[in-house]
Amino acid sequence: MSKLSEKSESVNSQSSKTEFRYTNSKRFNNAKDIIYPLPNCEEESERLRSQHFLFRYFWQSNFFAPIEHILSKPGSKILDVGYPSTNVIGLDMSPLQTTQIKPKNFNFVKVNVLEGLPFEDNTFDFVFQRFLVGGYPKEKWSYVINELVRVLKPGGFLELCEFSHMCDAGPADQRLWFTMSKIMEERGVDWNTYEKLEEYAQKQGHLENIKKEVKQFYHGEKSNDIEFSKMAINNMTNLYKSLKPMLMKVLKISDDEYDELVKASKYELFEFDTYYHIVRIYARKMFE
């Protein structure tokens, strides 16, 4: 190995160390002022992939906006914001995704949305963002939506989707979920964001034809689908596992005690038919 390559490897290694931090063998983003609580690791990436297909089944679609004409038009550009570690909806909508792991017309760009998007105005035909209530503090939501609309072409569509607090939770889920919720609220997260998506879109000033859809996401019998319930419960259980380093520290319990708490929550999700509200909206950017 040459001295130049040794130096390059050393710089890359140092950059990796500063970019991430490790807790309980899980890798977390180490960016300044980050509030997003979930790790950046293979286990969490797999959970996000599974979660994508879970919600595709839940909605019976990948998207709410009327964009079939956009997807079928050569040269159309789609921006999938967030979904840390795996932008699966973008890949799932790509016409080449069935034959390639990364289609040639698909690119990953690592950027902090809170610092602005590195794209020109009027770049994308469709902008999609889902489940980033835990990624932005309340006071930044208007800025984020302004950025999403800025890079959207006139006539293009913006789609947003968020979830509510957990409802009808059992003792174990209350302890886990509401501990996490309190931590996130202290970081500036607004759990009522799901109720405000339509309002944010209306106040943005450059959006029209705003449509909204609300559904309840049940983990028990009200889902009317036992296989769906199993997938939903597994997703929540795996979410708790991803949150383990943070919650175990705050709850001041041992590794085994935390695992037992998660195990109990798995049964409670079905028994109490725990649910939360899911809201999705879409809007079209006005022509000047």
Secondary structure, 3 states (H helix, E strand, C coil): CCHHHHHHHHHHHHHHHHHEEEECCEEEECCCCCCCCCCCCHHHHHHHHHHHHHHHHHHCCCCCCCCHHHHCCCCCCEEEECCCCCCHHHHHHCCCCCCCCCCCCCCCCCCCHHHCCCCCCCCEEEEEEECCCCCCCHHHHHHHHHHHHHCEEEEEEEEEEEECCCECCCHHHHHHHHHHHHHHHHCCCCCCHHHHHHHHHHHHCCEEEEEEEEEEEECCHHHCCHHHHHHHHHHHHHHHHHCHHHHHHHHCCCHHHHHHHHHHHHHHHHHCCCEEEEEEEEEEECCC
